[in-house]
Amino acid sequence: MRSLLYYSALLLSTGLLTHGASIDFSGAKGGRGLNLLARQTQPSCLKPELIQDSSAITGQEPGTEGMQPGQTPSATDKYNFINFCDGQELTNGKALTTASCNGIPMGKLPAASNMISALITSPKHAARIPAETTFNISVQTSHLSAGHFVNPSTSYYTAPQDLDSNGDILGHCHITVQDIGSLDSVVPPDPNQFVYFAGILDNGDGHGLFQATVQGGLPPGAYRVCTMIAAQNHQPVAMPVAQRGAQDDCTKFEVVGYYPEEGEEGDHRPSLPGNHTIGKKCRRNARE
């Protein structure tokens, strides 16, 4: 056995056995039958050429480019934080409500010319929508390769962000609506509380326009509607630079029991399914 250990040390010193490799002595009999397993050639090992040396510095070393007072030193790791989740609860494909750790890489980032942008086109800002009446939420996006939506019960955050052949992020758009009490509210809404949520699974009109229908409408109140654009494994999309416009959009609107007549002050008519005319009295359904 001593000779085998000496042999492994010799391999390390000559570079024939690299970091991440191992020697298996299970097949050795009487010090013979050495079985060398070079794990670095297996998919479970990090290839040396993929190590990003920037992860080994804090960004606060003397003379480092971009240093400014008040910056936080970065956490460091020599091997891309490959074991960052060691000893922690793993996300492992589930949308957990308890804290967890996800060790999957962020993935491919688009070029700055392919960054996602979105604008909610309906309802308009400060629109007044009749209570308990079905209405549409419309979103126009750019540079989202939509219609890519994996099984959230088994594949939540399990793969990196990816790009299509045009360099756009493969993903989809969510719509969420929350009751904020008042259009002038200064209290952030509880993210666990929402009155409407939809994941849009298709690619819309093929030109970045998506629509979700709020069946039966909403009760009177003040609401915030937002987009939440995600990569195909549901993670928030990652952009290549910090200084940019937002990839998501929000707007606020009201749902009222009294709906202004066309042309009255406060008349910002929403997109309603079909060709419906809504008068002063709010009706449960535009067909009534």
Stockholm file with secondary structure:
# STOCKHOLM 1.0

chainA/1-288         MRSLLYYSALLLSTGLLTHGASIDFSGAKGGRGLNLLARQTQPSCLKPELIQDSSAITGQEPGTEGMQPGQTPSATDKYNFINFCDGQELTNGKALTTASCNGIPMGKLPAASNMISALITSPKHAARIPAETTFNISVQTSHLSAGHFVNPSTSYYTAPQDLDSNGDILGHCHITVQDIGSLDSVVPPDPNQFVYFAGILDNGDGHGLFQATVQGGLPPGAYRVCTMIAAQNHQPVAMPVAQRGAQDDCTKFEVVGYYPEEGEEGDHRPSLPGNHTIGKKCRRNARE
#=GR chainA/1-288 SS CHHHHHHHHHHHHHTSSCTTCEEECTTCBTTBCCEEECGGGSTTSCCGGGCCGGGGSCSCSTTCTTCCTTCCCCCCCTTTTTTTTTTSCBCTBCCCSSCCBCCCCCBCCCCGGGCCEEEEEESCTTEEEETTCCEEEEEEEESEECCCCCCTTTCBTCSCBCBCTTSCEEEEEEEEEEECSSTTCCSCCCTTCCSEEEEECSCTTTTSEEEEEETTCCCSEEEEEEEEEEETTSCBCCCSCSSSCCSCCEEEEEEESBCCCTTSTTCCCCCCSSSCCCCSBCCSSTTC
#=GC SS_cons         CHHHHHHHHHHHHHTSSCTTCEEECTTCBTTBCCEEECGGGSTTSCCGGGCCGGGGSCSCSTTCTTCCTTCCCCCCCTTTTTTTTTTSCBCTBCCCSSCCBCCCCCBCCCCGGGCCEEEEEESCTTEEEETTCCEEEEEEEESEECCCCCCTTTCBTCSCBCBCTTSCEEEEEEEEEEECSSTTCCSCCCTTCCSEEEEECSCTTTTSEEEEEETTCCCSEEEEEEEEEEETTSCBCCCSCSSSCCSCCEEEEEEESBCCCTTSTTCCCCCCSSSCCCCSBCCSSTTC
//
